[in-house]
Amino acid sequence: QRGAASIASVLGLLWSASKVFGALNRGINLAFGVPEGRPFYLSKLRYFAMTVGLSLLLLVAVGASTVLDLVSQLDLTRFGFDGTLFASLGGRVASLVSIFTTITLIYKVVPYERHAWRDILPGALAATLLFELGKALFVLYLGNVGNLEAVYGSLTSVIVLLLWLYFSARVLLFGAEICALRIDDRSKLTRRRMSAL
């Protein structure tokens, strides 16, 4: 009985997550100016595959973070490293790299039209930096300013999760707009060069 409930919970979670990816997919394609041109069933399969793929990528990021934690607990002073500095910098670099990789892959895979890496990297970098800044400010706010438990009670976790999801979606869409502007500028420049010939 417990096994069936667990399977149903996992399937429900994957279905809900694929709905989130569907909304992000439509938003990113809208930012890139690409009309949706896939049949319904292919879109659903694509959202589900993106959900599973991103989940695996997040597991790899968590694994890398765990490995960095284990390395930071080793005695690195005999190799000339400061263990606490290594742990702090290693954690931040791992976080930046995993977020940048995830966002870059989203901008490369999600749009129905393929774009060059040089067109999507500036938007991915801007979204990564905004995401890291927002994460730091969000943690600072929750730790020092916001007494959400007194206001929302037991719904505090849900409210915080929804706020974070909203912020993350806005950052992803903002980065997609930067990519779209870069692609548009490059196409205008190409048209000008062609007309000059």
Salt bridges, closest charged atoms under 4 A:
ASP119 OD1 - ARG182 NE 3.90
ASP119 OD1 - ARG186 NE 2.71
GLU132 OE2 - LYS135 NZ 3.15
ASP184 OD2 - LYS188 NZ 3.43
